[in-house]
Amino acid sequence: MSHSDEKSLWICHICDYKSSATEGQACSECFKIACREHLVVATVRNQDSGLYELKQVCAECQFRKQL
């Protein structure tokens, strides 16, 4: 296996799930890596354009916005 074929281990910042077989996804708000179970597609207002965009947001950031 060449160096470019190696997969890195990632850890979900919410539940500490670890994997090198799949890819973790970054939250569009905090930019931390999370597993699929802790990411949702949410409608987020773009402050510059005023338009709403669909973004992947982790459960932690989604909860924080509700407070």
mmCIF file of the C-alpha atoms, coordinates in Angstrom:
data_MODEL
# 
_entry.id   MODEL 
# 
loop_
_atom_site.group_PDB 
_atom_site.id 
_atom_site.type_symbol 
_atom_site.label_atom_id 
_atom_site.label_alt_id 
_atom_site.label_comp_id 
_atom_site.label_asym_id 
_atom_site.label_entity_id 
_atom_site.label_seq_id 
_atom_site.pdbx_PDB_ins_code 
_atom_site.Cartn_x 
_atom_site.Cartn_y 
_atom_site.Cartn_z 
_atom_site.occupancy 
_atom_site.B_iso_or_equiv 
_atom_site.pdbx_formal_charge 
_atom_site.auth_seq_id 
_atom_site.auth_comp_id 
_atom_site.auth_asym_id 
_atom_site.auth_atom_id 
_atom_site.pdbx_PDB_model_num 
ATOM 1  C CA . MET A 1 1  ? 0.000   0.000  0.000  1.00 0.00 ? 1  MET A CA 1 
ATOM 2  C CA . SER A 1 2  ? 1.457   3.356  -0.965 1.00 0.00 ? 2  SER A CA 1 
ATOM 3  C CA . HIS A 1 3  ? 1.478   6.352  1.363  1.00 0.00 ? 3  HIS A CA 1 
ATOM 4  C CA . SER A 1 4  ? -1.309  8.032  -0.638 1.00 0.00 ? 4  SER A CA 1 
ATOM 5  C CA . ASP A 1 5  ? -3.558  4.972  -0.227 1.00 0.00 ? 5  ASP A CA 1 
ATOM 6  C CA . GLU A 1 6  ? -3.402  5.020  3.582  1.00 0.00 ? 6  GLU A CA 1 
ATOM 7  C CA . LYS A 1 7  ? -6.580  6.006  5.380  1.00 0.00 ? 7  LYS A CA 1 
ATOM 8  C CA . SER A 1 8  ? -6.389  8.202  8.451  1.00 0.00 ? 8  SER A CA 1 
ATOM 9  C CA . LEU A 1 9  ? -8.203  7.430  11.672 1.00 0.00 ? 9  LEU A CA 1 
ATOM 10 C CA . TRP A 1 10 ? -10.806 10.057 12.571 1.00 0.00 ? 10 TRP A CA 1 
ATOM 11 C CA . ILE A 1 11 ? -12.784 10.528 15.790 1.00 0.00 ? 11 ILE A CA 1 
ATOM 12 C CA . CYS A 1 12 ? -16.280 11.997 16.198 1.00 0.00 ? 12 CYS A CA 1 
ATOM 13 C CA . HIS A 1 13 ? -16.031 14.953 18.606 1.00 0.00 ? 13 HIS A CA 1 
ATOM 14 C CA . ILE A 1 14 ? -19.443 14.122 20.087 1.00 0.00 ? 14 ILE A CA 1 
ATOM 15 C CA . CYS A 1 15 ? -19.456 10.361 20.710 1.00 0.00 ? 15 CYS A CA 1 
ATOM 16 C CA . ASP A 1 16 ? -15.756 9.465  20.211 1.00 0.00 ? 16 ASP A CA 1 
ATOM 17 C CA . TYR A 1 17 ? -16.632 6.964  17.439 1.00 0.00 ? 17 TYR A CA 1 
ATOM 18 C CA . LYS A 1 18 ? -13.420 6.057  15.581 1.00 0.00 ? 18 LYS A CA 1 
ATOM 19 C CA . SER A 1 19 ? -12.983 4.782  12.042 1.00 0.00 ? 19 SER A CA 1 
ATOM 20 C CA . SER A 1 20 ? -10.458 4.519  9.285  1.00 0.00 ? 20 SER A CA 1 
ATOM 21 C CA . ALA A 1 21 ? -12.779 2.537  7.014  1.00 0.00 ? 21 ALA A CA 1 
ATOM 22 C CA . THR A 1 22 ? -15.058 5.524  6.320  1.00 0.00 ? 22 THR A CA 1 
ATOM 23 C CA . GLU A 1 23 ? -14.550 9.272  6.121  1.00 0.00 ? 23 GLU A CA 1 
ATOM 24 C CA . GLY A 1 24 ? -15.652 11.646 8.842  1.00 0.00 ? 24 GLY A CA 1 
ATOM 25 C CA . GLN A 1 25 ? -17.464 14.803 7.815  1.00 0.00 ? 25 GLN A CA 1 
ATOM 26 C CA . ALA A 1 26 ? -16.782 18.313 9.091  1.00 0.00 ? 26 ALA A CA 1 
ATOM 27 C CA . CYS A 1 27 ? -19.500 20.475 10.608 1.00 0.00 ? 27 CYS A CA 1 
ATOM 28 C CA . SER A 1 28 ? -20.110 23.643 8.587  1.00 0.00 ? 28 SER A CA 1 
ATOM 29 C CA . GLU A 1 29 ? -20.328 25.697 11.793 1.00 0.00 ? 29 GLU A CA 1 
ATOM 30 C CA . CYS A 1 30 ? -17.529 24.510 14.127 1.00 0.00 ? 30 CYS A CA 1 
ATOM 31 C CA . PHE A 1 31 ? -15.481 22.604 11.504 1.00 0.00 ? 31 PHE A CA 1 
ATOM 32 C CA . LYS A 1 32 ? -15.002 19.637 13.869 1.00 0.00 ? 32 LYS A CA 1 
ATOM 33 C CA . ILE A 1 33 ? -15.279 16.071 12.567 1.00 0.00 ? 33 ILE A CA 1 
ATOM 34 C CA . ALA A 1 34 ? -18.450 14.124 13.374 1.00 0.00 ? 34 ALA A CA 1 
ATOM 35 C CA . CYS A 1 35 ? -19.942 10.767 12.437 1.00 0.00 ? 35 CYS A CA 1 
ATOM 36 C CA . ARG A 1 36 ? -23.026 10.543 10.217 1.00 0.00 ? 36 ARG A CA 1 
ATOM 37 C CA . GLU A 1 37 ? -25.280 9.936  13.229 1.00 0.00 ? 37 GLU A CA 1 
ATOM 38 C CA . HIS A 1 38 ? -24.367 13.342 14.669 1.00 0.00 ? 38 HIS A CA 1 
ATOM 39 C CA . LEU A 1 39 ? -24.644 15.416 11.468 1.00 0.00 ? 39 LEU A CA 1 
ATOM 40 C CA . VAL A 1 40 ? -27.848 16.783 9.986  1.00 0.00 ? 40 VAL A CA 1 
ATOM 41 C CA . VAL A 1 41 ? -28.497 18.880 6.913  1.00 0.00 ? 41 VAL A CA 1 
ATOM 42 C CA . ALA A 1 42 ? -29.825 22.188 8.204  1.00 0.00 ? 42 ALA A CA 1 
ATOM 43 C CA . THR A 1 43 ? -30.973 25.441 6.656  1.00 0.00 ? 43 THR A CA 1 
ATOM 44 C CA . VAL A 1 44 ? -28.478 28.125 7.649  1.00 0.00 ? 44 VAL A CA 1 
ATOM 45 C CA . ARG A 1 45 ? -28.797 31.833 6.834  1.00 0.00 ? 45 ARG A CA 1 
ATOM 46 C CA . ASN A 1 46 ? -25.763 33.287 5.057  1.00 0.00 ? 46 ASN A CA 1 
ATOM 47 C CA . GLN A 1 47 ? -24.952 36.544 6.854  1.00 0.00 ? 47 GLN A CA 1 
ATOM 48 C CA . ASP A 1 48 ? -23.423 38.138 3.737  1.00 0.00 ? 48 ASP A CA 1 
ATOM 49 C CA . SER A 1 49 ? -26.110 37.364 1.152  1.00 0.00 ? 49 SER A CA 1 
ATOM 50 C CA . GLY A 1 50 ? -29.131 36.979 3.436  1.00 0.00 ? 50 GLY A CA 1 
ATOM 51 C CA . LEU A 1 51 ? -29.996 33.767 1.599  1.00 0.00 ? 51 LEU A CA 1 
ATOM 52 C CA . TYR A 1 52 ? -30.510 30.384 3.229  1.00 0.00 ? 52 TYR A CA 1 
ATOM 53 C CA . GLU A 1 53 ? -28.142 27.533 2.416  1.00 0.00 ? 53 GLU A CA 1 
ATOM 54 C CA . LEU A 1 54 ? -28.204 23.808 3.166  1.00 0.00 ? 54 LEU A CA 1 
ATOM 55 C CA . LYS A 1 55 ? -25.218 22.836 5.303  1.00 0.00 ? 55 LYS A CA 1 
ATOM 56 C CA . GLN A 1 56 ? -24.094 19.880 7.391  1.00 0.00 ? 56 GLN A CA 1 
ATOM 57 C CA . VAL A 1 57 ? -24.301 20.840 11.054 1.00 0.00 ? 57 VAL A CA 1 
ATOM 58 C CA . CYS A 1 58 ? -23.320 18.679 14.026 1.00 0.00 ? 58 CYS A CA 1 
ATOM 59 C CA . ALA A 1 59 ? -25.761 17.968 16.849 1.00 0.00 ? 59 ALA A CA 1 
ATOM 60 C CA . GLU A 1 60 ? -23.769 20.173 19.228 1.00 0.00 ? 60 GLU A CA 1 
ATOM 61 C CA . CYS A 1 61 ? -24.006 23.265 16.995 1.00 0.00 ? 61 CYS A CA 1 
ATOM 62 C CA . GLN A 1 62 ? -27.649 22.567 16.190 1.00 0.00 ? 62 GLN A CA 1 
ATOM 63 C CA . PHE A 1 63 ? -28.462 22.351 19.907 1.00 0.00 ? 63 PHE A CA 1 
ATOM 64 C CA . ARG A 1 64 ? -26.474 25.530 20.665 1.00 0.00 ? 64 ARG A CA 1 
ATOM 65 C CA . LYS A 1 65 ? -28.580 27.506 18.157 1.00 0.00 ? 65 LYS A CA 1 
ATOM 66 C CA . GLN A 1 66 ? -31.776 26.418 19.910 1.00 0.00 ? 66 GLN A CA 1 
ATOM 67 C CA . LEU A 1 67 ? -30.709 27.935 23.245 1.00 0.00 ? 67 LEU A CA 1 
# 
